[in-house]
Amino acid sequence: MHDPRPPAREPALNLPSVVVWLLAALVLIHAGRGLLPDGYDDLVISWFAFVPARLTLWLEPGRLDEVIGALAQSAAGQDIADRLQLVRLLLADGGVRLWTVLTYGFLHGSWMHVVSNAVWLAAFGSPVARRLGPGRFVNLMALSTIAGALLHWWTRDLDIQPLVGASAGISGLTAAAIRFVFAPGLRFGALGDDAVVRSIPAEPLGRLWRNSRALLFVVFWFVTNILFGAGLVPIFGEGASIAWQAHIGGFLAGLLLFPLFDRGRPPA
């Protein structure tokens, strides 16, 4: 018997709900910051961005002279009064603010920064969300964000420049996706199906490096991050640099921690 009802249409953007909510949060937070009165956004940065030197001085208060020396070097040719005002705002009020190792991931430097992270989150976060479920997905992204902040701090412990952006957490999700999206014979179009995504065997690390597509992607990812981060390749429309150390910290966390959260098919 013929069914008169029209066939169901697939949504134009077939994204897991947790990814949609995260995208909405990133957009609304950045839009809200743009509506704040003059000076208030600096307070938001002070309270929620990650500042490496702040953590350093909490762990080793005697290194204040080193921080000031690094500031003097970085301030060459600039208005030192403006730089000192930044130091007072970021270092002298409120202590270490440990929560910033996570909350910096909700702030961005520009709309282009938001859009680029949103595209990457939709592309690589979606299959991971389908495989892990919302809770495990959020926890893995949070741990990757924290790992990104800590590696950034380890390499730039005297820096007072605030770190912002969801890139470290998204890098962790990208690494997690690599563990299963490059399975032989898998069509990328099938990654929109929850059942298919959970049925893909996860690649053990030792076998992952024998997967030519996965290895090529990892090499491309590291090379582009280092080139952009070192300033060897300009970033179109951006005046800020890429915190490539944070990206690598998040990537390594996602790559190594993924098996602890995975609820898909075990490797053969």
C-alpha positions as CSV (number, residue, x, y, z in Angstrom):
1,M,0.0,0.0,0.0
2,H,1.4,3.4,-1.0
3,D,2.2,5.7,2.0
4,P,0.9,9.2,1.1
5,R,3.2,10.9,3.6
6,P,6.3,12.6,2.1
7,P,9.7,11.0,3.0
8,A,11.4,12.4,6.1
9,R,14.1,14.9,5.2
10,E,17.5,14.8,6.7
11,P,18.4,18.0,8.6
12,A,20.7,20.3,6.7
13,L,23.2,20.3,9.6
14,N,23.2,16.8,11.1
15,L,25.1,17.7,14.3
16,P,24.8,16.0,17.7
17,S,23.0,18.2,20.2
18,V,26.0,18.6,22.5
19,V,28.0,20.0,19.6
20,V,25.1,22.4,18.8
21,W,24.9,23.6,22.4
22,L,28.7,24.1,22.5
23,L,28.7,26.1,19.3
24,A,25.8,28.3,20.6
25,A,27.7,28.9,23.8
26,L,30.9,30.0,22.0
27,V,28.9,32.4,19.7
28,L,26.8,33.9,22.5
29,I,29.7,34.4,24.8
30,H,31.7,36.3,22.1
31,A,28.6,38.3,21.1
32,G,27.9,39.2,24.7
33,R,31.5,40.4,25.3
34,G,31.0,42.8,22.3
35,L,28.1,44.4,24.2
36,L,30.0,45.1,27.4
37,P,30.8,48.7,28.3
38,D,34.4,49.9,27.8
39,G,36.8,48.3,30.2
40,Y,34.5,45.4,31.3
41,D,35.8,43.0,28.7
42,D,39.3,43.5,30.2
43,L,37.8,42.2,33.5
44,V,36.4,39.2,31.7
45,I,39.8,38.4,30.2
46,S,41.4,38.9,33.7
47,W,39.0,36.5,35.3
48,F,38.6,33.8,32.7
49,A,41.6,33.8,30.3
50,F,44.7,31.7,31.2
51,V,47.8,33.7,32.0
52,P,51.0,31.6,32.2
53,A,52.9,34.0,34.5
54,R,50.0,34.0,37.0
55,L,50.4,30.2,37.5
56,T,54.2,30.5,37.7
57,L,54.1,33.2,40.4
58,W,51.6,31.1,42.4
59,L,54.0,28.2,42.3
60,E,57.2,30.2,42.6
61,P,56.6,33.7,44.0
62,G,60.4,34.5,43.9
63,R,60.3,34.6,40.1
64,L,58.6,38.0,40.0
65,D,61.8,39.7,38.8
66,E,62.0,37.3,35.9
67,V,58.4,38.1,34.9
68,I,59.2,41.8,35.0
69,G,62.3,41.3,33.0
70,A,60.4,39.3,30.3
71,L,57.8,42.1,30.3
72,A,60.5,44.7,29.7
73,Q,61.9,42.8,26.8
74,S,58.5,42.2,25.2
75,A,57.6,45.9,25.7
76,A,60.4,47.3,23.6
77,G,59.1,50.0,21.4
78,Q,55.7,50.0,23.2
79,D,54.1,52.3,25.8
80,I,55.4,50.8,29.0
81,A,52.6,52.4,31.0
82,D,50.0,50.4,29.0
83,R,52.0,47.2,29.6
84,L,52.3,47.8,33.3
85,Q,48.5,48.4,33.5
86,L,48.1,45.0,31.8
87,V,50.4,43.5,34.4
88,R,48.4,45.0,37.3
89,L,45.2,43.7,35.8
90,L,46.4,40.2,35.1
91,L,48.8,39.5,37.9
92,A,48.1,41.7,40.9
93,D,44.5,41.1,41.6
94,G,42.8,37.8,42.7
95,G,45.6,35.3,42.8
96,V,46.1,32.3,40.5
97,R,42.5,31.7,39.4
98,L,43.0,28.0,38.7
99,W,39.7,27.7,36.9
100,T,41.2,29.6,34.0
101,V,43.0,26.4,32.7
102,L,39.5,25.5,31.6
103,T,37.5,28.7,31.1
104,Y,39.9,30.2,28.6
105,G,38.5,27.8,26.1
106,F,35.2,29.7,26.1
107,L,36.8,33.0,25.0
108,H,38.0,34.1,21.6
109,G,40.1,36.9,20.2
110,S,37.9,37.7,17.2
111,W,34.9,36.5,15.2
112,M,37.2,34.8,12.7
113,H,38.7,32.9,15.6
114,V,35.2,31.8,16.7
115,V,34.2,30.8,13.1
116,S,37.4,28.8,12.4
117,N,37.0,26.9,15.7
118,A,33.3,26.4,15.1
119,V,33.9,24.8,11.7
120,W,36.6,22.5,13.1
121,L,34.4,21.5,16.1
122,A,31.5,20.6,13.8
123,A,33.7,18.6,11.5
124,F,35.8,16.6,14.0
125,G,33.8,17.0,17.2
126,S,30.6,15.5,15.8
127,P,31.8,11.9,15.2
128,V,33.5,11.9,18.6
129,A,30.2,13.1,20.2
130,R,28.3,10.3,18.5
131,R,30.7,7.7,19.6
132,L,31.3,8.8,23.2
133,G,27.9,10.4,24.1
134,P,27.5,13.9,25.6
135,G,29.1,13.3,29.0
136,R,32.2,11.5,27.9
137,F,32.6,13.9,25.0
138,V,32.5,17.0,27.3
139,N,34.9,15.4,29.7
140,L,37.4,14.6,27.0
141,M,37.2,18.1,25.6
142,A,37.7,19.6,29.1
143,L,40.8,17.5,29.8
144,S,42.2,18.4,26.4
145,T,41.6,22.0,27.1
146,I,43.4,21.8,30.5
147,A,46.3,19.8,28.9
148,G,46.6,22.6,26.3
149,A,46.9,25.3,29.0
150,L,49.5,23.3,30.9
151,L,51.8,22.6,27.9
152,H,51.4,26.3,26.9
153,W,52.4,27.3,30.5
154,W,55.4,24.8,30.5
155,T,56.8,26.4,27.3
156,R,56.0,30.0,28.2
157,D,56.0,30.2,31.9
158,L,56.9,33.9,32.1
159,D,54.3,35.1,29.6
160,I,51.6,37.6,30.7
161,Q,49.8,37.4,27.3
162,P,46.4,35.9,28.0
163,L,45.6,32.6,26.3
164,V,42.0,32.3,24.8
165,G,40.3,29.9,22.4
166,A,38.6,26.5,22.2
167,S,41.4,25.2,19.9
168,A,43.2,23.1,22.4
169,G,40.0,21.2,23.4
170,I,39.0,20.9,19.7
171,S,42.6,19.6,18.9
172,G,41.9,16.9,21.5
173,L,38.7,15.9,19.8
174,T,40.5,15.9,16.4
175,A,43.1,13.5,17.8
176,A,40.3,11.3,19.3
177,A,38.5,11.2,15.9
178,I,41.7,10.0,14.2
179,R,41.6,6.9,16.3
180,F,38.6,5.7,14.2
181,V,37.5,7.9,11.3
182,F,40.3,6.7,9.0
183,A,39.3,3.1,9.2
184,P,39.9,1.3,5.9
185,G,36.9,1.3,3.7
186,L,34.9,3.8,5.8
187,R,33.1,6.5,3.8
188,F,33.1,9.9,5.6
189,G,29.4,10.3,4.8
190,A,28.6,7.4,7.1
191,L,30.0,9.3,10.1
192,G,26.6,11.0,10.5
193,D,25.1,7.7,11.7
194,D,25.5,7.0,15.4
195,A,25.3,3.2,15.0
196,V,28.0,3.2,12.2
197,V,30.3,5.5,14.2
198,R,30.1,3.2,17.3
199,S,30.7,0.1,15.3
200,I,34.0,1.2,13.9
201,P,36.9,-0.6,15.7
202,A,39.2,1.9,17.4
203,E,42.8,1.9,16.1
204,P,45.4,1.0,18.7
205,L,48.3,3.6,18.7
206,G,50.8,1.1,17.3
207,R,48.5,0.2,14.4
208,L,47.4,3.9,13.8
209,W,50.8,4.8,12.5
210,R,50.5,2.1,9.8
211,N,47.3,3.7,8.5
212,S,48.6,6.0,5.7
213,R,45.6,8.3,5.7
214,A,45.8,8.8,9.5
215,L,49.5,9.4,9.4
216,L,49.3,11.9,6.5
217,F,46.6,13.8,8.5
218,V,48.7,13.9,11.7
219,V,51.8,15.1,9.8
220,F,49.7,17.8,8.0
221,W,48.1,18.9,11.3
222,F,51.5,19.3,13.1
223,V,53.2,21.0,10.2
224,T,50.4,23.6,9.7
225,N,50.2,24.3,13.5
226,I,53.9,24.9,13.8
227,L,54.1,27.0,10.6
228,F,51.2,29.2,11.6
229,G,52.3,29.3,15.3
230,A,55.9,30.3,14.5
231,G,54.6,33.1,12.2
232,L,56.2,31.5,9.1
233,V,52.9,31.6,7.4
234,P,50.6,34.6,8.0
235,I,47.1,34.1,9.3
236,F,44.6,35.8,7.0
237,G,42.5,38.5,8.8
238,E,44.2,37.8,12.2
239,G,46.6,40.0,14.1
240,A,47.2,37.5,16.9
241,S,49.4,34.5,16.8
242,I,48.4,30.8,17.2
243,A,49.2,29.2,20.5
244,W,50.5,26.0,18.9
245,Q,51.9,24.6,22.1
246,A,48.3,24.6,23.5
247,H,47.1,22.9,20.4
248,I,49.7,20.2,20.7
249,G,48.9,19.7,24.4
250,G,45.3,19.2,23.7
251,F,46.0,16.9,20.7
252,L,48.2,14.6,22.7
253,A,45.7,14.5,25.5
254,G,42.9,13.5,23.2
255,L,45.0,10.9,21.4
256,L,46.1,9.2,24.6
257,L,43.0,9.6,26.8
258,F,40.5,8.5,24.1
259,P,40.5,4.8,25.1
260,L,39.5,5.7,28.6
261,F,36.2,7.3,27.3
262,D,35.5,5.1,24.3
263,R,32.4,3.1,24.3
264,G,32.6,2.0,20.7
265,R,33.6,-1.3,19.2
266,P,37.0,-2.6,20.7
267,P,39.9,-3.1,18.3
268,A,40.1,-6.5,16.7
